[in-house]
């Protein structure tokens, strides 16, 4: 039989898991469109890396602003600025989500204790207090891991798009376009969010009076894609020294595709190995079922 404390913990974990899945679908996976005000701010250089793109995002944004004012600089906050910039999510909204998850974790043990008290089962006061603190801390880190996972997927998607972009830049250069014109014309061809991001950076560089290849370096450093930053170096060499970069760019795009293919093959192999484990376990159980009658007769 389960003790009262064990029953409370099981009920709390079950309710918490359901609420986590619900809030992850409602909050964590929501996508947002670029706001015209943000585009204008980026072109004038007044936007921050994690600026709010859609104005007031609701209760999570307001809650996050309160947390940011009262606990700015706290070690537990741990704001992943690069991941948030990639996901186009503001710092207040991220902190609001963490505070919301923490509040859910803090309230769950008390809700379970109250439900048990209605059924005549009383728990010591220290049980919901301790469980609430632990659950609040644990659940508050879920948005952090969620942002890291989404940012990792975004970087992989961006890297795939950049292989095509580098090929397009090489073709533009082979057609006689200048360095800046080749970078901007190639960015105009694609319609994905990755090409939109490159276009924003190139437009910002043009209005700020900085070279276009610096925009590639900025995106490459922000997204942790050294290949894109190296492409900016190649385009700078082409602009200053007049070097022919067609073969270099095509080779770089080919190398990026080979790296992506190798990563896909490694992940496919790992998933195949994980898929064989249930089959092996089923085979063992089936053999035990066949061997059980014989063992019982021998016994």
C-alpha positions as a printed Julia matrix, in Angstrom:
299×3 Matrix{Float64}:
   0.0     0.0     0.0
   1.19    3.53   -0.75
   1.72    5.93    2.09
  -0.04    9.27    2.25
   3.1    11.17    1.28
   3.74    8.89   -1.68
   0.15    9.28   -2.84
   0.42   13.07   -2.64
   3.66   13.06   -4.63
   2.17   10.79   -7.32
  -0.94   12.95   -7.64
   1.18   16.08   -7.81
   3.44   14.66  -10.51
   0.46   13.53  -12.58
  -1.29   16.87  -12.4
   1.95   18.73  -13.04
   2.74   16.67  -16.13
  -0.67   17.43  -17.61
  -0.36   21.15  -16.95
   3.16   21.23  -18.37
   2.02   19.65  -21.63
  -0.92   22.05  -21.82
   1.16   25.19  -21.27
   3.88   23.96  -23.61
   1.37   23.68  -26.44
  -0.27   27.03  -25.64
   2.91   29.03  -24.96
   6.11   27.25  -25.97
   5.25   26.4   -29.57
   3.49   29.61  -30.58
   4.97   31.33  -33.6
   4.94   35.07  -34.21
   5.08   37.26  -37.27
   7.4    40.22  -37.66
   5.86   43.53  -36.7
   6.43   46.53  -39.04
   7.6    48.6   -36.07
  10.31   46.07  -35.34
  11.5    46.13  -38.95
  11.74   49.91  -38.89
  13.59   49.78  -35.57
  16.11   47.3   -36.97
  16.75   49.44  -40.05
  17.43   52.48  -37.88
  19.6    50.51  -35.45
  17.39   51.12  -32.42
  16.17   47.58  -31.89
  17.78   45.29  -29.35
  18.6    41.67  -30.0
  15.66   40.43  -27.98
  13.16   43.18  -28.58
   9.5    42.39  -28.36
   8.2    41.87  -31.88
   4.49   41.99  -31.35
   3.99   44.6   -28.69
   2.3    43.39  -25.53
   2.31   39.58  -25.48
  -0.25   39.34  -22.67
   0.02   38.21  -19.09
   3.35   36.42  -19.54
   4.97   39.59  -20.84
   3.61   41.71  -17.99
   4.6    39.11  -15.42
   8.09   38.9   -16.93
   8.53   42.66  -16.72
   7.75   42.51  -13.02
  10.3    39.72  -12.54
  12.88   41.63  -14.58
  12.46   44.76  -12.46
  12.66   42.99   -9.13
  15.17   40.22   -9.8
  17.4    41.57  -12.57
  20.85   40.02  -12.41
  19.83   37.03  -10.27
  21.79   33.87  -11.04
  18.64   31.72  -11.18
  17.2    33.72  -14.08
  19.86   32.59  -16.6
  18.5    34.31  -19.69
  19.74   32.72  -22.98
  19.91   35.93  -25.0
  21.19   34.31  -28.21
  18.5    31.65  -28.22
  15.79   34.23  -27.54
  17.1    36.45  -30.35
  16.93   33.5   -32.72
  13.4    32.6   -31.6
  12.28   36.26  -31.76
  11.13   36.08  -28.14
  11.53   38.93  -25.69
  13.29   38.59  -22.34
  10.19   39.67  -20.35
   8.07   37.05  -22.05
  10.63   34.34  -21.37
  10.89   35.33  -17.71
   7.1    35.45  -17.51
   6.9    31.88  -18.74
   9.47   30.79  -16.18
   7.58   32.56  -13.39
   4.32   30.98  -14.54
   5.8    27.49  -14.55
   7.32   28.12  -11.13
   3.96   29.25   -9.76
   2.34   26.09  -11.1
   4.98   23.94   -9.42
   4.51   25.83   -6.15
   0.73   25.39   -6.16
   0.53   21.75   -7.22
   1.52   20.16   -3.87
  -0.91   22.41   -2.03
  -3.71   21.43   -4.41
  -2.94   17.75   -3.89
  -2.77   18.24   -0.11
  -6.14   19.98   -0.16
  -7.71   17.2    -2.19
  -6.38   14.64    0.27
  -7.62   16.69    3.21
 -11.13   16.65    1.72
 -10.94   12.85    1.76
  -9.87   12.85    5.4
  -6.12   12.4     4.84
  -3.97   15.04    6.49
  -0.31   15.71    5.7
   2.31   17.54    7.72
   2.76   21.2     6.83
   6.37   20.64    5.76
   5.41   18.18    2.99
   3.6    20.63    0.64
   6.07   23.39    1.51
   9.15   21.36    0.62
   7.56   19.69   -2.39
   6.29   23.05   -3.64
   9.73   24.66   -3.5
  11.37   21.74   -5.3
   8.62   21.57   -7.93
   8.72   25.34   -8.49
  12.48   25.34   -9.1
  12.31   22.28  -11.34
   9.41   23.52  -13.47
  10.9    27.0   -13.83
  13.76   25.5   -15.84
  11.47   23.87  -18.41
  11.11   27.04  -20.55
  14.92   27.26  -20.57
  15.29   23.75  -21.95
  12.39   24.33  -24.33
  14.05   27.47  -25.72
  17.34   25.6   -26.13
  15.65   22.77  -28.06
  13.72   25.14  -30.32
  16.84   27.24  -30.95
  18.81   24.12  -31.87
  16.16   23.15  -34.41
  16.11   26.71  -35.77
  19.9    26.72  -36.19
  19.77   23.44  -38.08
  17.03   24.82  -40.35
  19.0    28.02  -40.9
  22.14   26.07  -41.76
  20.26   24.11  -44.42
  18.9    27.31  -45.93
  22.34   28.91  -45.94
  23.75   26.17  -48.17
  21.34   27.32  -50.89
  22.08   30.97  -50.12
  25.83   30.52  -50.55
  25.24   28.73  -53.87
  23.06   31.63  -55.01
  25.74   34.14  -54.01
  28.29   32.16  -56.02
  26.02   32.2   -59.07
  25.43   35.93  -58.73
  29.18   36.53  -58.59
  29.72   34.3   -61.61
  27.13   36.39  -63.49
  29.2    39.51  -62.89
  27.39   41.03  -59.9
  29.36   42.98  -57.32
  29.98   41.72  -53.83
  27.2    43.67  -52.11
  24.8    43.22  -55.0
  25.43   39.46  -55.03
  24.69   39.16  -51.3
  21.5    41.23  -51.51
  20.2    39.68  -54.74
  20.69   36.15  -53.44
  18.84   37.03  -50.23
  15.85   38.28  -52.26
  15.31   34.9   -53.93
  14.33   32.82  -50.91
  11.1    33.32  -48.96
  11.84   31.38  -45.77
  12.46   32.99  -42.39
  16.2    32.37  -42.81
  16.34   34.45  -45.99
  14.2    37.1   -44.32
  16.71   37.23  -41.48
  19.62   37.71  -43.87
  17.69   40.4   -45.76
  17.03   42.26  -42.49
  20.71   42.19  -41.58
  21.8    43.31  -45.05
  19.25   46.13  -45.03
  20.42   47.23  -41.59
  24.04   47.18  -42.78
  23.14   49.23  -45.84
  21.32   51.9   -43.82
  24.03   51.93  -41.17
  26.73   52.38  -43.8
  28.62   49.2   -42.9
  29.84   46.56  -45.41
  27.39   43.82  -46.32
  29.8    41.06  -45.32
  29.74   42.38  -41.77
  26.05   41.46  -41.72
  26.96   37.85  -42.51
  29.49   37.86  -39.7
  26.87   39.25  -37.33
  24.36   36.54  -38.19
  27.02   33.83  -38.1
  28.26   34.86  -34.65
  24.75   35.31  -33.27
  23.53   31.94  -34.55
  26.84   30.18  -33.85
  27.37   29.3   -37.5
  31.08   29.74  -38.23
  30.54   28.8   -41.87
  28.45   31.89  -42.46
  31.01   34.12  -40.75
  33.73   32.57  -42.95
  31.57   33.31  -46.0
  31.6    36.94  -44.95
  35.4    36.82  -44.84
  35.48   35.32  -48.34
  33.21   38.07  -49.69
  35.37   40.72  -48.04
  38.43   39.25  -49.74
  36.56   39.3   -53.04
  35.62   42.96  -52.61
  39.07   44.17  -51.56
  41.3    41.99  -53.72
  39.02   41.18  -56.64
  39.52   37.47  -56.1
  37.36   34.9   -57.88
  35.28   33.26  -55.19
  32.9    31.1   -57.23
  34.77   27.85  -56.62
  35.42   28.73  -52.97
  31.75   29.42  -52.26
  30.55   26.29  -54.05
  33.09   24.2   -52.13
  31.94   25.77  -48.85
  28.28   25.04  -49.63
  29.18   21.46  -50.54
  31.08   21.04  -47.27
  28.08   22.34  -45.3
  25.79   19.87  -47.09
  28.18   17.02  -46.33
  28.22   18.01  -42.66
  24.42   18.16  -42.54
  24.15   14.78  -44.28
  26.6    13.21  -41.84
  24.6    14.56  -38.91
  21.35   13.25  -40.38
  22.89    9.81  -40.9
  24.2     9.74  -37.33
  20.78   10.67  -35.93
  19.08    8.09  -38.15
  21.48    5.42  -36.93
  20.86    6.35  -33.28
  17.1     6.22  -33.78
  17.39    2.84  -35.5
  19.33    1.47  -32.54
  16.73    2.81  -30.13
  13.98    1.22  -32.21
  15.58   -2.24  -31.87
  15.41   -2.15  -28.06
  11.6    -2.63  -27.8
  11.79   -5.41  -30.39
  14.51   -7.2   -28.4
  12.53   -6.82  -25.17
   9.42   -8.22  -26.87
  11.42  -11.2   -28.13
  12.73  -11.92  -24.63
   9.22  -11.78  -23.16
   7.91  -14.08  -25.9
  10.68  -16.61  -25.2
   9.9   -16.51  -21.48
   6.22  -17.19  -22.21
   7.17  -20.21  -24.32
   9.61  -21.48  -21.71
   7.28  -21.02  -18.73
   5.13  -24.21  -19.26
   8.26  -26.35  -19.68
   9.8   -24.89  -16.52
   6.59  -25.51  -14.55
   6.48  -29.18  -15.67
  10.12  -29.68  -14.73
   9.51  -28.09  -11.32
